[in-house]
């Protein structure tokens, strides 16, 4: 995909400047420290030299006292000649008490010094730029008899100091080089760590595509560029269809491998300037910055969506399995569909859900009406979450009629919702929302508990003489809840309702989602004595092999087949009834609305019917009144409805 926008170099440049500043500061500190050491060494060496000269001057003075008393020039010169062994001594002189020069020693050429002044005699030594002078008063019996003056050059000291300075600077430079090497090594290690952290923070570990964090940065960058150029940015939100099945059946390793293959194929399919990211799970986003399209040509973003769907049509080879990975794609365009990144993503998400609702393996472009429907759904979900606490839900019960006797042999519990804000809400609207949001688990538990309590109340009132069972639907999410069996047992214990009076209905599609787990669940329910029924039969797999494996008692023919009898649905309805009877299963036809349907189904051998022809679902009070009538029959052909249809 297109090169990621260059990472801002300011942090790295700042780091380089900080490192350079650190090195320069260290160099300055080392220089100052070295200079201080050199100055200290100079002062120390000069002080040692002065002390040494004073000792020599004292020795010369002690040895020249006789020469001064007897004015012996030769003895004085011989005494001074001993200073020749000291290479730093440039000259030495002995003056008598009157200040006259008695003897003099000179190394090389140079002018004779004069008598030391009072300041030098008082201090005992004096420093010059390139020399040190020492004066010593010679006394005999506390009487001054003369003065010894020694002058030494600093050439030797400077030579040694230069060697010391060179060594000190060499050590400093070596330390600086070592520090630079350490700082450079540390900076490289920090840079590698930063790059690794950046990789972890911005790259998806499974597909190696940019992740959600990187997607946010790239989308913001693309929108800024679009604003400057007064252009557009397309966003495609792609969600793989039924990806969970791969994880559940083949494991998460196979799922990850499939995601890698999908990512690689998308990268090969899209253009170089398109940006693809994985933002989590089985969701990908593609950022498209369209080029100008020719008049009359389809939108470029929509064309990208078509290319993606075409690319995903071919199967993927995953550990010996051929897998198909279709996708639902939502398309939104900035700034046409949204004014900012968050709204653009929400618009694409809304369009994607519409693509899924239309059968998956397709794409939908965002329309404002979708947002209105999405807002309505959010409002519906928010109200539904409060509905149980507010007591807005109630159960209605639809009678089930035995075809042969005309008696009410069962009732199906159906949830009804009258919202304070939205008014009456159809189950066709709120049940799917409950399923998608997970509210169905709490809702299903409430339906089960309420129905069992009502059935127990009817039993206590002696109204269940003819009633065989009370039917309650189980949702897909409830069947996947590991605590379902314990919850059912607890409800039966709480209500003291015999398990045989409870019938649980599971749709054929739900039953086939996870065959082994559902098989265990059904065996547990059967062992508890609960009646089991397959709802909406004929709309799913309808496999004889599975029907033989499942411990079920009853099939319910889906209302879509009942609607088509007499007529196109006759063959299917007749086949289902015959198949069920061959498996020793009873058959319920739901959605019976006409006498013609009733007559046909009765002649085909259907056992039980329910539908508007007999009665609409009614509140508990109304069905209670019906049971109190103890109506034994509906007449010979059951042509009299229980309630007006």
ZADRENLO-419853 format. One record per residue: residue in one letter; y, x, z of N, C-alpha, C in turn. Coordinates in steps of 0.1 Angstrom, whole numbers, plus 5000, padded with zeros to 4 digits. Example, Ala and Ser with C-alpha at 12.3 -4.5 7.8 and 13.67 -1.06 7.14 Angstrom:
// ZADRENLO-419853
A494351325078495551235078496751325078;S497851285071498951375071500051295079;
This chain:
// ZADRENLO-419853
X498850085000500050005000501250095000;X502450034999503650114998503850205010;X504450315008504650405019505450345030;X504950365041505650305053507050365053;X508050275057509450325058509450455067;X510250555062510250675069510650655084;X509750715092510050715107511350775109;X512250715117513550775120513350915126;X514051015119513951155123514751185135;X515651095139516551125150515851175162;X514751115167514051165179513551305177;X512951325165512351455163513451565162;X514551525155515751625154516351645168;X516351545176516851555189515951655197;X514651635195513751725202513851865198;X514051885185514252025180515552085186;X516652005186517852055192517752085207;X516951995214516752025228515952155230;X514952175222514152295223514952415220;X515852405209516752525206517752545217;X518252445223519152455234518552515246;X517252475248516552535259516252685257;X515952725245515752865242517052945244;X518052895238519352965239519852975254;X519652865261519952875275519152975283;X517852985279516953085285517453225281;X517753235268518253365264519553415271;X520453315272521753355279521453385294;X520553315300520153345314519553475315;X518653515306517953645306519053755304;X519953725294520953835291521853855304;X522253745310523153765322522353835333;X521053795335520253855345520054005342;X519754035329519554175325520854255327;X521954195323523254265325523554295340;X523254195348523454205362522554315368;X521254325363520354425368520854565363;X521354575351521854705346523054755354;X524054655357525154695365524754735379;X523854655384523354695398522754825398;X521954855387521254985386522255095385;X523355075377524355175375525055205388;X525455095395526155115408525255185418;X523955155418522955215427522755355424;X522655395411522455535407523655615410;X524855555407526055625410526255655425;X525955555433525955575448525055685452;X523855685447522855785450523355925446;X523955935434524556055430525656105439;X526556015443527656055452527056105465;X526056035471525456075483524856215482;X524156235471523556365468524556475468;X525756445461526756545460527456575473;X527556475482528156495495527256585503;X525956565502524956655509525156795504;X525256815491525356945485526657015489;X527756925490529056985494528957025508;X528256955517528156995531527357125532;X526357135524525557255524526357375520;X527057355509527957465504529057505514;X529557395521530557425531530057505543;X528857465547528257535558527957685554;X527557705542527157835537528357925534;X529557855532530757935527531757955539;X531457915551532357925562532758075564;X531758165564531958305566532858365555;X532558325543533358375531534758325533;X535058205538536358165540537058235551;X536358265562536958345573537358485569;X536558545560536758685557537358695542;X537658585537538158575523537358655513;X535958625514534958695506534758615493;X535358655482535258575470533858585464;X533258705465531958715459530958635466;X531058625480530058545487530258395484;X531558355482531758215479531158185465;X531358275455530858245442529258245442;X528658335450527258335451526758195457;X527458145467527158015473527257905463;X528257905455528457805445527457815433;X526957935431526057955420524757875422;X524457845435523257775437523257635432;X524457585428524657445423524157435408;X523857555402523457555388522157475386;X521357465396520057395395520357245394;X521457195397521757055397522457025383;X521756965374522256945360523456855359;X523756775369524856675368526156745373;X526056855380527256925386528056995374;X529256955372530057015361530857135366;X531357115379532157225384532157215399;X532457325406532557325420533557435424;X534357405435535357495439535457505454;X535857625459536057645474537557685475;X538257605483539657635486539757675501;X540657775503540857815517541857725524;X542157755537542957665545544357645539;X544857745531546157725525546157655512;X544957615507544757545495544557635483;X544457765486544257865475542857865471;X542557875458541157885453540458005457;X539357995464538658115468537558145458;X536758045454535658065444535557945436;X534957965424534857855414533557865406;X532957745404531757745395532057645384;X531757685372532057595360530857595351;X530357475348529257465338529857435325;X529757525316530357515303531857535304;X532557475295534057495295534757385302;X535857415307536657315314537757375322;X538757295325539957345333539557355347;X540157455354539957465368540657345375;X539957285385540557175392541557225403;X542457135406543457175416542857135430;X543657165441543157135454543056985455;X542056925462541856785463543056725471;X543456605467544556545474544156475487;X545056425494544756365507543856245506;X544056165496543256045494541756075492;X541456185484540156225482539556285495;X540356365502539856415514539556315525;X540356205525540156095535538956015531;X538755985518537555905514536255995513;X536456115510535256205508534656205494;X534956095486534456095472535356005464;X535256015451536055935442535355925429;X535355795424534755775411535755775400;X535355835389536155825377535255755366;X535855735354535055665344533755745341;X533955875339532755955335532356055345;X532856055358532556155367532656105381;X532156195390532256165405532756295411;X533756275420534256395427533956375442;X533556485448533256485462533956605469;X534656575480535356675488534856685502;X534656815507534156825520535056935527;X535556895539536356985547535457075555;X535657215554534857315561535657345574;X534957325585535557355598534757455606;X535457535613534857635622535557615636;X534857595646535357565659536457465659;X536157355652537057245650538357275643;X538357385637539557425629539257425614;X540057365606539857355592540057495586;X539057545579539157675573539157675558;X538757555552538757535538538257405533;X538057385520537657265514536657295502;X535557225501534657235490534857115481;X535057135468535257025459534157035448;X533356935447532356935436532656815427;X532556845414532756735404531456735395;X530956605394529656585386529956485375;X529456505363529556415352528556305353;X528756195347527856075347526956075334;X526956185326526256185314524756165316;X524156235326522756215330522456075334;X523456025343523255885348523255785336;X524255805327524355715316523055715307;X522455835305521255855297520155775304;X519955795317518955725324519155575324;X520455535326520855395326520555335312;X520755405301520455355288518955325286;X518255425291516755405291516355275299;X516955265311516655145319517055015312;X518255025306518854905300517954865288;X517454965281516554935269515254875274;X514754935285513454875290513654735295;X514854715302515154575307515254475296;X516054515286516254425274514954395267;X514154505266512854485259511954385267;X511954395280511254295289511754155287;X513154155287513854025285513453955272;X513554045261513153995248511753945247;X510854025253509453985253509253855261;X509953845272509853715280510453605271;X511553625264512153525256511153485245;X510553585239509553555228508353475233;X507953515245506853435251507253295255;X508453285260508953145263509053065250;X509553125240509753055227508353015222;X507353105223506053065219505452955227;X505652955240505152855249505852715245;X507252725244507952605240507552545227;X507352635217506852595204505452525205;X504552595212503252545214503352405221;X504152395231504252265239504852165229;X505852195221506452105212505352055202;X504552145197503552105188502552015195;X502152045207501251955214501851825217;X503151825221503851695223503951615210;X504251685199504351615186503051555182;X501951635184500651575181500351455190;X500651465203500451355212501251235208;X502551265204503351155199502851085187;X502351175177501851115165500551035168;X499751085177498551015181498850875187;X499850885197500250755203500950665193;X501650725184502250635173501150575165;X500150655162499050605154498350485162;X498050505175497450405183498350285184;X499650305184500550195186500850115173;X500650185162501050125149499950105139;X498750155142497650145132496450075138;X495949975131494749905135493549995136;X492849995146491750095148490550055139;X490349925135489249885128489449915113;X490549865107490849865093491749985089;X492350055098493350155095494550105088;X494749975088495949915083497049915094;X498349905090499349875101499049755109;X499249765122498949655131500149565134;X500049485143501149385146502449455149;X502449555157503649625161504349685148;X503549745140504049805128504549695118;X503849585118504249475109505649425113;X505849415126507149365130508249465126;X508049595126509049685122509249685107;X508149675099508249675085508849545080;X508549435086509149305082510649305085;X511049355096512449365099513149455089;X512549565085513149655075513249585062;X512249515058512249445045513349335045;X513449265056514549155057515949215056;X516149335063517449395062517749445048;X516749495041516949535027517149415018;X516549305021516749185013518149135015;X518649145027520049095030521049185022;X520849315022521749405015521749375000;X520549344995520449324980520549184976;X520749094986520748944984519448904976;X518348964981517048934975516248844984;X514948844981513948754988512848844993;X512148795003510948865008509848755010;X508748775005507648675006506648725017;X506148625025505248655036503948575034;X502848635033501548565031500748595044;X500348485051499548495063498148455058;X497148545060495848525055494848515067;X494048415067493048395078491748375072;X490748465075489448445069488748325074;X488048255065487448125068486048155074;X485748095085484448095092484048235095;X484948325098484648465102483848465115;X484048375124483348365137481848355135;X481448295124479948285121479348425120;X480048515113479548645111479348715124;X480448715133480248775146479148715154;X479048585154478048515162476548535157;X476448555144475048565138474648715136;X475548795132475248935129475749035139;X476648995148477249075158478649135154;X479349185164480749225162480749355153;X479749435153479749555145479849515130;X478949415127478949365113480349305110;X480849235119482149165117483249275115;X483249385122484249485120484049555106;X482749575102482549625089483049535078;X482849405080483349315070484849315069;X485549325081486949345081487449465073;X486749575075487049695068486949675053;X485849615049485649595034486649495029;X487049395036488049305032489449375031;X489749455041490949535040491049625028;X489949695026489849785014490049715001;X489449595000489549524987490949474986;X491649424996492949384996493949494991;X493749614997494549734994494349764979;X493149754973492949774959493549674950;X493649554955494149434947495649434947;X496349454958497749444959498449554952;X499749534949500549634942500949744952;X501549844946501849964955502949934965;X503849844961505049814970504749694979;X503549634979503249534988502749595001;X503049535012502649595025501649495032;X500449545035499449465042499149515056;X499149425065498849455079497849365085;X497049415095496149325102496849305116;X497049175119497749145131496849095142;X495549095140494649055151493548965146;X492348985152491248895148490948905133;X490848795127490648795112491848755104;X493048785110494348755104494948875098;X495448865085496148965078497448905074;X498448995072499748945066500149045055;X500648985045501149065033502649045031;X503449155031504849145029505049175015;X505649085007505949104993507449094990;X507949204984509249204980509349184965;X509449054960509249024946510249094937;X509849124925510749164915511249034908;X512249044901512848924894511748874884;X511548754884510548694875511248634863;X510448624853510948564840511048414842;X512048354836512248204837510948144832;X510548044840509347964836508048014841;X508048144846506848204851506648154865;X505348154870505148114884505748214894;X506048164906506548254916505648374918;X506248484920505448614921504648604934;X505148554945504448544957503148464956;X503348344949502148264947501148334938;X501548414929500648484921499848594929;X500548654938499848744947498748674955;X499048554960498048474967496848444959;X497148414946495948384937495148504935;X495748624933495048744931494148774943;X494648744955493948774968492648684968;X492848554965491748464965490648504955;X491148544943490148594933489448714937;X490148804944489548934948488448914959;X488648814967487748784978486548694974;X486548654961485548564957484148634956;X484148764952482948844951482348864965;X481048874966480448894979480649034984;X480449054997480549185004479149225009;X478849345007477549395012477649455026;X477149385036477249425050475849445056;X475449565057474149595064473049515058;X472949515045471849445038472049305036;X473149245041473449105039474549095029;X474448985020475548955011476348845018;X477648875021478448785028479648745019;X480148625021481248575013482448555024;X483548605020484748595029485848525022;X485848395022487048325016488148325026;X489348285022490448285031491448165028;X492148135039493148035038494548115039;X495448085030496648165030497848075031;X498748105039500048035040501148125035;X502048065027503048145020504448095024;X505348185028506648145031507648255025;X508848215022509748305015511048315023;X511548435025512848455032513848475021;X515048415022515548325032515448175029;X514648145019514548005015513847925025;X512847975032512047895042512347925056;X513048035058513348075072514548175072;X515348175083516448265084516248385092;X515048405098514748525106513248545105;X512848665111511448705110510548605117;X510948565129510048485137509848345131;X510848285125510748155118509948175106;X510148285099509348315087507848315090;X507548385100506048395104505548255108;X506348175115505948045119505747955107;X506647965097506547885085505247925078;X504948055076503748095070502548045077;X502548055091501448005099501247855097;X502347775096502247635094501547605080;X502047675070501447665057499947695057;X499647805064498247845064497347735070;X497747675081496947565087496847445078;X497847425070497747315060496647355049;X496647485046495647535036494247515042;X494047535055492747515061492347365061;X493447285064493147145065492747085052;X493147145041492847095028491547155022;X490747215031489447255027489147405026;X490147485030490047625031489947685017;X489847825016489647895004490747854994;X492047854999493147824990494447874997;X495547844991496847874997497747754996;X498747755005499747655005501047725007;X502047684999503447725001504147635011;X504947695020505547615030506547515025;X506547395031507447285027508047245041;X509347195040509947155053509147045060;X508446955052507746845058506546905067;X506047015063505047075071505547105085;X506747155086507347195099507447065107;X507846955101507946825108506646785114;X505646805105504246765110503846855121;X504146985120503747085130504547045143;X505747015143506546975155505946855161;X505546755152504846635158503546675165;X502846765159501546805165501746875178;X502846955179503147025192503546915202;X504246825198504646715208503446635212;X502546615202501346535205500446615215;X500346745213499546825222500146835236;X501546855237502146855249501946725257;X502146615251501946485257500446465261;X499546515253498146495255497746575268;X498346695270497946775282498346705294;X499346615293499846545305499246405307;X498546365296498046225296497046195307;X496146285310495146265320495846245334;X496746335337497446335350498346205351;X498846155340499746045340498945905339;X497645915337496845795336497045715324;X497445785313497645715300496445685292;X495345755295494045735288493245625294;X492545555286491545465291490345455282;X489245395286488045385278487945245273;X487645235260487245105255485745115251;X485045005251483645005249483344915237;X482544965227482144885216480644845217;X480344715217478944675219478044725207;X476744745211475744785201474644675202;X474344615190473544485190472144515184;X471144475191469844485186469644385175;X469244435163469144355151468044235153;X466944265160465844165161466244055171;X466744095182466943995193468443945193;X469344015187470743975187471344005201;X470744075210471244105223472144235223;X473044235232473844365234472944455242;X472544565235471644665242472344795246;X473544805242474244935245475744915242;X476545005248477945015245478245165243;X479245185234479745325231481045335237;X481245435246482545465252483445535243;X484645485240485645545231486945555238;X487545675237488845705244489945645236;X490945585244492145525238493345585246;X494445605238495645665244496845585241;X497545545251498845485249499845575256;X500545655248501545755253502845685257;X503445725268504745665272505845705262;X505745825256506745875247506445835232;X505145845228504845825214504245685211;X503945605222503345475220501845495218;X501145395211499745405208499445515198;X498545605202498145715193496645695190;X496345695177495045675172494145795176;X492845765179491845875181491745975170;X491945915158491946005146493046115146;X494046085154495146185155494946275167;X494646215179494646305191493346375193;X492146325188490946395190490846535183;X491246545170491346675164492246775171;X493446725176494346805184493646855197;X492946765203492246795215491246905213;X490546895201489446995198490147125195;X491147135187491847265184492447325196;X493047255205493747305216492847335228;X491647285228490747305239490847205250;X491747105248491946995258490646905258;X489946915247488746825246487746845257;X487646965263486746995274487046905286;X488346915290488746825301488746675297;X489146645285489146505281487646455280;X486746535275485346495274484746475288;X485146565297484646555311485146425317;X486446395315486946265320486246145314;X486046145301485346035294483946015300;X483246125302481846115307481846065321;X482746115330482746065344483145925345;X484245885337484645745337483645645332;X482945685321481945595316480745585325;X480345695332479245685341479645595354;X480845615358481345535369481345385366;X481745355354481845215349480445155348;X479545245342478145195341477445175354;X477845265364477245245377477845115384;X479045085381479644965387478944845381;X478744845367478044735361476644715367;X476044835369474644825375474644765389;X475644805397475744755410476044605410;X476644555399477044415398475844335391;X474844405388473644335382473944295367;X474844375360475144335346474444415336;X473544495340472844585330471444535327;X471244405328469844355326469344385312;X470244365302469844385288470344515283;X471244585290471844705285470844825287;X470644895276469645005276470345135280;X471645145275472345275277473845255275;X474545355280476045365277476145495270;X476745495257476745615249478145685250;X478045815252479245895253479146015243;X480246035235480246145225480446285232;X479746385227479946525231480646595220;X481746665223482446745213481846885211;X482246945200481747085197482047175209;X483247175214483547265225482747235237;X482547115240481747085252480347145251;X479747135239478347185238478347335239;X479447405237479547545239479847585253;X480147495261480547515275479247535283;X479147655289477947685297477747605309;X478847545314478847465326478547315323;X478347285310478147135307476947075314;X475847145314474647085321474847055336;X475447155342475747135356476747025359;X477747015350478746905351478046765349;X477146755340476546625338475646585350;X474946685355474146655367475046615379;X476146685380477046655391477546515390;X477946475378478446335375477446235378;X476146255374475146165376474846145391;X474846265398474646255413475846185420;X477046215415478246145421478245995419;X477845955407477945805404476645735408;X475545815411474245755413473745675401;X474145715389473645645377472345705373;X471345625370470045685365470345745352;X469745865350469945945337469545865325;X468545775326468045705315469045605309;X470045565317471145475312472245545305;X472145685305473245755298472645805284;X473445785274473145835261474245925256;X473846045252474846145247474746155232;X475846145225475846155210476446285206;X475746355197476246485192476246475177;X477346515170477346505156476446605150;X476046575138475046665131475646795128;X476946805124477646935122477647015134;X477946955146478047035158476647085162;X475647005160474247045163473847165155;X474347185143473847295135474747415136;X475847415144476647525146475947645152;X475147615162474347715169473047655173;X472147665164470847585165470147625178;X469947755181469147795192469747745206;X471047775207471747735219471747585221;X471947505210471947365211470547305214;X469547375209468147335211467847345226;X468247455232468147475247468847365255;X470047335250470847225256470147095255;X469647055244469046925242467746915250;X466947025251465747025259466147005274;X467247065278467647045292468046895294;X468846845285469246705286468046605286;X467046635277465846555276465046565289;X464946685295464246705307464846625319;X466246605318466946535328466746385326;X466146335315465946195313467046125305;X467946205299469146145292468746115277;X469146005272468945955259469746035249;X469246085238469946175229470046105215;X471246115209471446055196472246155187;X471946155174472646235164473646145157;X474946175159476046085153476346135139;X476946045131477446085117476246145109;X475046095110473946155103474146125088;X473746235080473846225066475046295060;X476046335069477246405065477046555066;X475946605072475746745074474546795067;X473646875074472546935068471346835065;X471146745074470146635072468746705069;X468446805076467146875074466046815082;X464946785075463746735082463246835092;X463246965088462747065097463547075110;X464847065109465647065122465446935130;X465246825123465046695130463746705138;X462746765133461446775140461646865152;X462546965151462647065162463447005174;X464446925171465346875181464746755188;X464846755202464246645210465246525210;X465346455199466346345199465546215198;X466346105202465745975203466245885192;X467345915186468045815177468945885167;X469045815155470045865145471045755143;X472345795141473345695137473845725123;X473645625114474045645100475545645100;X476045745093477545755092478145635085;X479345595090479945475085480245475070;X480345605064480645615050479545555041;X478245565046477145515039477045365041;X477345325054477345175056478345105048;X479445165046480545105038480145075024;X479145155019478745145005477545055003;X477144985013476044885011476544745013;X475944655005475044684993475844754982;X475144834975475744914964475345054964;X476245144961475945284959475245354971;X475445304983474945364995473545314999;X472945214991471745154995470545264996;X470545344986469345444985469445534997;X470645585000470745685011470445615024;X471045495027470845425039469345395041;X468645345030467245315031466445445034;X466745555028466045675030466245725044;X467445715050467645765063466845685073;X466845555071466045465080464645495079;X464045505067462645535066462245675072;X463145775069462845905075462845905090;X463845835096463945825111462745755117;X462345645110461145575116459845655115;X459845745104458645825102458645935113;X459745965119459846065130459845995144;X459645865144459645785156460945775163;X462045775154463345765159463945625156;X464745575165465445445162466745485154;X467245375148468445395139469545305142;X470745355143471945275146472845285134;X473345175129474345175118475645145124;X476645235122477945205128478945175116;X479945095120480845055110480444935102;X479644845108479244725101480344625102;X480844585090482044495090481844365082;X480744355075480544235067479144175069;X478944045066477643985067476644045057;X477144085045476344145035475744275040;X476544355047476044485052475044455063;X475244355071474344325082472944285076;X473044195066471744145060470944265053;X471644345046470944455039470344545049;X471144585059470544685069469444625077;X469544495080468444435087467144435079;X467344405066466144405057465544545055;X466444645056466044785054465344835067;X465444765078464744805090465544875100;X466944865099467744925109467544855122;X467544935133467244885146468444825154;X469644895153470744855161472044875152;X472944785154474244785147475444775156;X476544835151477844815158478944825148;X479944755150481044745140481944635143;X483044625135484044515136483444385133;X482344375126481744245123481344175136;X480944255146480444205159481644205169;X482244315170483344325180484044465178;X485344455181486044585181485844645195;X486144775197486044835210487044755219;X486544725232487344645241487444715254;X488544685262488644745276487444705285;X487344775296486244755305486244615310;X487444555313487444425319486844325309;X487244345296486744245286485244255284;X484744385283483344395281482544355294;X483144365306482544315318482444165317;X483444095313483343955311482343915302;X482143985291481143955281479743975287;X479544075295478244095302477943985312;X479043935318478843825328478343705321;X478743685309478243565302476743565300;X476143685301474643695299474243635286;X475043645276474643585263473343655258;X472343575256471043635253470843655238;X471543585230471343595215472643555208;X472743605196473843565187473443465177;X472343405179471943305169470943375160;X470343305152469243355144469643465135;X470843455129471243555119472443645125;X472743615138473743695144475043685136;X475443565132476643555124477843525132;X477743505146478843475154479343595161;X480543645158481043765164481243745179;X481143855186481443855201482843825203;X483743895196485143875197485643855183;X486843795181487443785168487543925162;X487143945150487244075143488544085136;
